[in-house]
């Protein structure tokens, strides 16, 4: 069992804003307190999650944050690490803002001459009154280092969208991009969609979504096609930890690991057996690797006495939803896995 405590200095001018704690990963059974009040938590150590601190924040004063972690023995078939082993963020927004993981980019029609880009944007209104907003999403290319480059390639505009008080809404739009730079294993071109929300012509929120333009096709006889090109999968199963360096995520160590895998001929990674750190998928996007994103190592049939089977009936839906919503815009992901080597697959049960 471990405790983390940190004093948060919240300026007085943050009054009226929405304030969240975003956790990329905490091992495990995390519970969060703010100023002595239990505000939330998440049991599964591999998923990312958010708690709303807004009702408990004291702007202009000292705020005591406390996080308790409890990683029991025999919780996995390997050493999973313990404590806060991934990044944690304090996110401040206008009461009207793009929701957590609130964008979904799709490229249903892709060719070398044009690409259709569809975008869903989920917006939360945390205020006590209805709001009328205008949305603008500008699409840009990213360079190899992930920096926005060049002119606006396309835009999606939606004006006069009304959002009721204390509610959410999803706004959908589409655009066409001529002569797009496609994402593939040899040339992993990436793009960014920059969504701005304005009220009375004043921008109150800005949200960035990185994505890639590519098509996928699965043939039962020949396998996977990316942008119409056949790609034989030469993959490895990769656990989230970094060997002797431990479970705490290190970007350069993960990058080096992927470089070695590519040098030996691998072009695909299965995230055995759990959702990775967000930064790892940023690397697979940038380096041109295909990914099977996996969420569980066990369902209701246990492998070790204190593994996820204890809470699977109550939490599997939330965990699966969190993984898909967080990771769905990564062009490197080609498949979702709900588990591997789970006990149920050996019983004949359906």
N, C-alpha and C positions, 0 to 999 in steps of 0.2 A: 504494500500500500504506500502510495506517495502523495504528498500534498504540494501544490504550487500556490504561492500567494504573490500578488502584485498590486501595488497601489496605482490606480488610474487617475491621472489629473485631467478632468473633463472641464474645459473652459466654460465660463458662464454663457458665452455666445453660442454654445451648442444646444442650449435650451430650445426645444421645439423640433430638433432633428431626431431621426431614427438612428439608433446605435445598436450594432450587432457584434457578437463575438463569433468569428468564423474559424473553425478548427479543421485543419487538413487531415489530422489523424491523432488519436490519443489512445494509448493502450493501457487499460481498457476500462469498461464500466465507468465512464467519466460522469461526474456530477459537478455542476457549476453553481457557486454561490456568489452573490454580489451584495455587499453591505449586509451580510448576515442572512440573506434570503435565498432559498433554493430557486434558481431560475431555469434549470434544465440540465440536459446531459444526453449521453448516447452510449449504449453498452458496447457496440461492436468497435473494435480497435482500429479497423482498417478504413472505415468510411469517413468522408468529410461531412460536416454538419454545422448548423448555425443555431445560436440561441439569441433571443431578443432581449437586450439589456435595457431597452428604452424605459419601461415602467419603473425601473429600480435605480436608474442613474440619478445622481445629484449633481447637476451642472454647477460649476463654480466651487465645488468642494472636492474632498478626497473620497475616492471610491475604492473600497477594498474588494478585489477579485480573488476568489479561491477556487481551485480545481482539485478534486480528489480523484485519483486513479487507483484501481484495484485490479491487478493482473494476477489471477490465482494460479497456483501450480497446476500442472496437467491440463492447461487450457489449450494446448496445441500439440501437434506431432513434432514441432521444432521449437526453438527459442524465438518467441515473437517480439522480443524487446519489451520495454515497459516505459510508462510515463509519456510525456509530451515529446514525441519523436519526429513530428512534422511541424510545419509552420502554423502559427496562430495569428489571426488578423483582427484588429479592431476596425470595423467598417462603419463610417458615418455617412448618412444620406439625407436628402430632403425627404419629408414624409411621402412625397410622390416619387417613386423610383422604380427602376427595373428590378424585378424580383430576383431572389437568389437563383443563380443558374437560369435566368429568365429568358434566354434567347435560344432559338433552335433554327439552325441553318440547314437547308437541304438543297441539293443540286440534282433535280430529277432528270434534266436533259442536258447532256454534256457532249460536245464535239470540239474539234480543233478550231472551228469557226465561231461558235457561240455556246453560251451556257446560261441556263435558267437558274436563277438564285431565288429561293423562297425563304422567307424569314418570318418566324413567329416571335413576338415580343410580349412577355407577361409583365404587367405593371401593377404594383401595389400602391394603394392610397391609404396610408396610415393616419390621415388627418380626419377631423370630425366633420368635414364638409365635402360636398361634391366638387370635383375639379374638371376643368376643360383643358385638355393638353394637346399640343402638336408634337408629332414624332418625325424625326428625320434620321435616316440611316445612310451614311456615306461609306462606300466600299473602296478600300485601297489595297495595293500590293504591299507585301512585307519583303524586306531583303533577307539575306541568309542569316543575319544576326537577330532577326525578329523586329527590326525597326520599320516603322511606317515609311513608305517611300512613294514619291511621285504624286501625280494628280489624282483627283477623285475619278474612279473608274465607272461608278454607277451610283445612283441614289434611289432610296425608297422614301416617299413622304406620305404621311397620314395626318390630316389636319382635323381639328375639332372633335377629338375623342373624349367622351365624357366618362369619368370614373366615379362611381358613387363613393360616399364616405365609408371608410373601414371596409373596403372591398378590393377585389382584383379583377383585371380584365386582360384578355389576350387579343393582340392586334396582329393581323397577318398581312403581308405584302409580298411583292415579287418584282424582279427586274431581270433584264437580259444583259449579259456582258459579251461584247464582241471580241473575237480572237483571244480567248482567255488563256492565261498561263496555268496549265493543269498540274495537279499534284500527282506524282508517281514516285516510284522507288529511286529512279535515276535523277529526277528533277523535282524534288519535293517543294514546289512553289506554294507559298501560303498567302492568304489574304486576311484582312481584318475588316469587320463591320463595326463602324462607330455609330452608336445609337444615341441621339440627344433628345431629351424631353424638355419642352418649353411650355411655360405658362405666361400668357400675356407678353409673348416675344422675348421672355427671359429664360435662358437655359438653366434648368434646375437639377438636371441629372445627365450624366454621360457614362455610357457603358460600352466596353470593347469586347468583341467576340472574334477570336481567331478561328479560321476555318481553311479548308482546302477545297478546290474544285476538282472533283473526280467522280467517275462512274464505277460501279461494281456490278459484276455479273457472276453468278455461280452456276457452273455447268455440271450436271451429275456425272458426266464421263470424263471431262477434262480438267475441272477444277475452277480456279478463280481467274477472272479477267478484270484488270484495272484499266479503265479508259479504252476498252476493247482489246487490250494486249494480254495474252495468256501469261500468268505469273505462277510458275511452280513454287509452292510453299516449301521453304527449307527453314523450319522453325525450331525453337528451343522453348523449354518451360523455365521461367525465370522468377524466383522468389523475390520478395520486396527488399530483403536485407542485402547488405553489402559485404558478406563474408566476415573477415576478421575486423572490419571497420564497425560492424554492428548494425543495428536496425535504424538508428537515426539517419534521416535522409541527407545525402551529400550530393550536390548536383554534379560536380566534377567526377566524383567516384562513379556515379551512375553513367555519366557520359563515357567514361573510359571503359566501363563494362560493355556498353553497347558497341563501342568502337571495336573491341576485341571480338565480339560476336559477329560483327559485319566482316571483319578480316578473315574469320574462319568460314565465311560463306552463308551465314544466317541472314534471312531477310524477313523473318516473322518471329514474334514473341507472344507466348501465352503467359498472362499475368497469374502465375501459379502462386497462391490459390485465392488471391484477394485483390481488391482494388489498390492500385499503386498510388504513390504520391503524385499530385497533379503535375509536378515538374518533370516526372518521367515521361508522361504522355506528350509534353511539350518537346522533349528530346526526340521521341519516336516520330513526331510530326516533322521536325526539322531535319532529321537524319534520313528519313525515308525508310521506315520499317513498318510492316503490317502487324496489327495487334489483335489478339483475342483478349478482351477485357473480362475478367472473371471475378465473381463476387463471394462465393462460399467454398469452404473446404468440407463442411458437413451440413446435413439437414437435421432431421429428427433422430436419426440413428447415430449414436456417438462414436467417436474414434478414441477420444480420451475422456476421462470422467467429467472434466469441467470445461469442455469445449462449447461451441455455439449451439449444440443441440438443446441446451437448457433453455434458450430463449428464442429458438427458431420460430415456433408457432406465433409468437407475439411480434417479432421484429423483422422477419424475412422480407415482407413487402416494403417496409420503410427503407431497409438497406438496399434492396434492388432498385427502388425508385431513386434513391440518392446517387447510386453509381451511374445510372443511365442519364439522369439529368445533368450531373456534373460533367460527364465525359462525352456526351453525344455529338459535340461539334468537332471532335478531333478527327481529321481525315485519315490518320493511321489506323483507326479502329475499323475492322471489317466484320467482326463477330462479337456477340455477347455470350458469355458462359455463366450459367446459374450454378455450376459446381462441377467438380471432377473427383472421381474416386469416392463419391458419397455412398454410404452404405445401402441406400435404397436401390441403386443400380444393380446390385448383386442378388436381390431377393425375388425378382420376377414380378414385383408390384408395379402397377401403372399409375 
